[in-house]
Amino acid sequence: MKVERWGVFEIALQGKTDGNPFMDYEIRGTFSNENEKVTVDGFYDGQGVYKVRFMPSFEGEYSYVIDGSFADETTEGQFTASAPTGNNHGPVRVAHKYHLAYEDGTPHYSFGTTCYLFDLMDKEIIDQTFEELQKGYFNKMRFCILPKHYDYCLNDPPLFPYEGTPMDASVLTRENFYKYVGKAEGNDWDLTRFNPDYFRRHDENVKRLMDLGIEADMIVFHAYDRWGFSQMTMEENVRYLRYIAARYSAFRNVWWALANEYELMGHLAESDWEFLAQELTAHDPYHHLISIHNCESFYDYTKPWITHCSCQRCDHYKTTEDTEEMRVRYGKPVIWDEYGYEGDFPHCWGNFTPEEIVRRGWEALLRGGYPGHSETFRSEDDVIWWCHGGKLKGESAKRFKFMREFLEDVPGGGLKYGHLRDDLHFQWDDKVAVPEDPAYEGDYYFFYFSIWRPPFRQVWVDDETEFDVDVIDTYEMTVTPVGRFKGRFDVPLPGKQYMGIRLKRVKDK
Amino acid sequence: MKVERWGVFEIALQGKTDGNPFMDYEIRGTFSNENEKVTVDGFYDGQGVYKVRFMPSFEGEYSYVIDGSFADETTEGQFTASAPTGNNHGPVRVAHKYHLAYEDGTPHYSFGTTCYLFDLMDKEIIDQTFEELQKGYFNKMRFCILPKHYDYCLNDPPLFPYEGTPMDASVLTRENFYKYVGKAEGNDWDLTRFNPDYFRRHDENVKRLMDLGIEADMIVFHAYDRWGFSQMTMEENVRYLRYIAARYSAFRNVWWALANEYELMGHLAESDWEFLAQELTAHDPYHHLISIHNCESFYDYTKPWITHCSCQRCDHYKTTEDTEEMRVRYGKPVIWDEYGYEGDFPHCWGNFTPEEIVRRGWEALLRGGYPGHSETFRSEDDVIWWCHGGKLKGESAKRFKFMREFLEDVPGGGLKYGHLRDDLHFQWDDKVAVPEDPAYEGDYYFFYFSIWRPPFRQVWVDDETEFDVDVIDTYEMTVTPVGRFKGRFDVPLPGKQYMGIRLKRVKDK
């Protein structure tokens, strides 16, 4: 059997079905090659089938030993991990402190979207979602592992993560839905018995995302629940964590969002979150990216297990403009997974203009942070991108692709907010985006004017260096070369909002 | 001779002209009626004429004694202060802690504009300025007592405040003007001899503003100067302060702006400003409103001599949204005299869209603060409202009048940001503007949606109270009644930015 480096090697064994296989039996695999020896948990997948999944981090020959407590002897074998192909660059890691790169070194500029329940929809809608994703607007999908109960998202999912029966959903209305948030009453679950069909949905769609080169930012816990899954005991939480870690860790594109809006699960203290984080990371042998997303106050992102800041804007007015402060405070990549959505929702986070959504994106990226997208347009068919996926309806989505293409052109992989010089009085404040990598200092400058409409911008780097200058309309997605300049010069601008000026140093012949 | 209560009584005496009358002679007047006895300084007005001005704070018979050090005996007389007429409501005072009212109790809702040098222009342009002011968009004019040197404002004024000769202005360009800021070189002034013709300009135009019912917010000191007036000694500063106090205090519409962007006069410490404030207030017997305007960091508005916060936005993105915090921190009226201007300047403070300027205005007023306007459109004739007055060119000005008319309709005089109820989950944050005066609690609510575009807003005050509901388009300046409601109801909105909803309690028959 062959598998690519950073691919998924899976072995399935038939085992016992008596009692409760989820509780009564364990399965483990140890995988060895010349570079690594890794022991991973397997999981019970129903119908007497036990599975072990493994992601080889190296090329070459691997041998393995599978040890199931349901069997008298172990199972052994070998496989070859071949060179990665296509868009397989390995898992995404932190790079240059504030940025990201795949394990093979290829930079990853994170431009994510959110469809909380996209893979719990009918196949037709899931296919629509993937049609949209194929357009390449986004390279990360943020979604829930557990079902979600919220305004505009009140239908039961087609299946549930545990054996049992849910509360009667027919009582729900926009007026009363909130009373049920975080309540377990009316539900009857056996929390010792997972529903493998439910979790298999995620297997399939995480792989489908992986094949498209899209990261799967999996939300482990969240408060928007009417089934009691947000109210499980610590023992039940740990059982769940170990099951998803065993099931999904071998997919290279997995990121862990330990919680969405952690504070809303008020019964969990910070010590509980720290404990759950330890449990999850201890059972993820591949050290996937992991964070925890806030509602109104940031988690302490300085905790060592947190690889990046997964932020929701705390201030309603000033959002991604705080990226620089966040980088200084936390010293980690700053990803604004939620700063408001384009749409027509009554909720204050869900009715922004596309212009404002795109502007907030640029404010993030020019400071060396990364924006996140979703859409909240109410819909006759109750299919809303933010929760269900389906079809994109807004104007902002395609503009995230333009942002990524803009960043891909920055030397050294990623920007930071820097200082040009302060003797051009009152042109603007003297901040300008420059390459994060000091090896490219002086090669590239980007001025972004956001809501401002200067008629021109005076630039003066020094008297010798020549620059090729482009005027960029960040909303209209146009790049207009205006010529080659040196010394002190005015760059004319159209007097519109959302404009930028890019300077690229002319390389010596 | 007759004068109105809060009018200007002036008496002019012929006196000595030998030596330096500004330095060698003094004149003082003491004015008495049954309610007050006030001693005021007079001033030398040139050609041997010494003047004393007095504003009677009461109606009825006044007697006075004028004592000039140039004369051997005093001059005595009487006059009658009659009832105020027309728009004479007296000087503006602080009312209800965070708001303003004229001395006769009439509320004053401050909607100011800035034309720094409007009254140093040719008569034709001054007349244009007053034509615009007659439209009633603004009820306060902020301007400089001393001339101003700055980008787009480099021409010499037609006359100067002191005897002497200015530096050669022909050397100035947009590239080099900044080198001359705050420098005295090349000027030759006798700072012991004021130029009465210069100060008479302000007499005339302060009165002209007064007759229009417009407050004169007079900037005493500022840094944008190439003549050395920003670099005078403390003794010279005090001489100047006493001269303008004697000259202008009797005009009821005067407000004192001790400085514009005080920090930019770096040679003055806070103790210097405190000393100058004491000098000015000690020589203003009428206790006019007084503040000190910042550039990048607010002055300590808790100082007892400061009547109100005259703010320039410190953050480039979040400006008047901080009004509530400012009220809490300083406990005084919050007037945003500068949060950016509509125009096409290259400077970051001078190229905002009218929509953003108006939005920032509403963010201030709904929190119980007051916005300030100006315009910075570059112009062939170098006449720019922000500095020179002339003709208004923008879209925001007329919308300040709509704001004032909106406020005039609020019961009790002025709004504050309040709390409605928090059981309407996620409609919006639960903040709403309500009357400052607790006597009107429950009578009036105003929701403002700023950049947000909710398709409707659910409202629920209680199940009994009936409200007449209007939808207000704050940018288009329309008020659309949508009916009479009680209990829990949805108010439909057009899904545009800058909308608001107003609820007025139906009064019992």
Chai-1 contact restraints between the chains, C-beta under 6 A:
chainA,res_idxA,chainB,res_idxB,connection_type,confidence,min_distance_angstrom,max_distance_angstrom,comment,restraint_id
A,Y178,B,H425,contact,1.0,0.0,6.0,A-B,restraint_1
A,Y317,B,K318,contact,1.0,0.0,6.0,A-B,restraint_2
A,Y317,B,E321,contact,1.0,0.0,6.0,A-B,restraint_3
A,K318,B,Y317,contact,1.0,0.0,6.0,A-B,restraint_4
A,K318,B,K318,contact,1.0,0.0,6.0,A-B,restraint_5
A,E321,B,Y317,contact,1.0,0.0,6.0,A-B,restraint_6
A,D344,B,P455,contact,1.0,0.0,6.0,A-B,restraint_7
A,D344,B,G495,contact,1.0,0.0,6.0,A-B,restraint_8
A,P346,B,Q427,contact,1.0,0.0,6.0,A-B,restraint_9
A,P346,B,P454,contact,1.0,0.0,6.0,A-B,restraint_10
A,P346,B,F456,contact,1.0,0.0,6.0,A-B,restraint_11
A,H347,B,F426,contact,1.0,0.0,6.0,A-B,restraint_12
A,C348,B,W428,contact,1.0,0.0,6.0,A-B,restraint_13
A,C348,B,W452,contact,1.0,0.0,6.0,A-B,restraint_14
A,N351,B,W452,contact,1.0,0.0,6.0,A-B,restraint_15
A,N351,B,R453,contact,1.0,0.0,6.0,A-B,restraint_16
A,N351,B,P454,contact,1.0,0.0,6.0,A-B,restraint_17
A,E356,B,I451,contact,1.0,0.0,6.0,A-B,restraint_18
A,H425,B,Y178,contact,1.0,0.0,6.0,A-B,restraint_19
A,F426,B,H347,contact,1.0,0.0,6.0,A-B,restraint_20
A,Q427,B,P346,contact,1.0,0.0,6.0,A-B,restraint_21
A,W428,B,C348,contact,1.0,0.0,6.0,A-B,restraint_22
A,I451,B,E356,contact,1.0,0.0,6.0,A-B,restraint_23
A,W452,B,C348,contact,1.0,0.0,6.0,A-B,restraint_24
A,W452,B,N351,contact,1.0,0.0,6.0,A-B,restraint_25
A,R453,B,N351,contact,1.0,0.0,6.0,A-B,restraint_26
A,P454,B,P346,contact,1.0,0.0,6.0,A-B,restraint_27
A,P454,B,N351,contact,1.0,0.0,6.0,A-B,restraint_28
A,P455,B,D344,contact,1.0,0.0,6.0,A-B,restraint_29
A,F456,B,P346,contact,1.0,0.0,6.0,A-B,restraint_30
A,G495,B,D344,contact,1.0,0.0,6.0,A-B,restraint_31
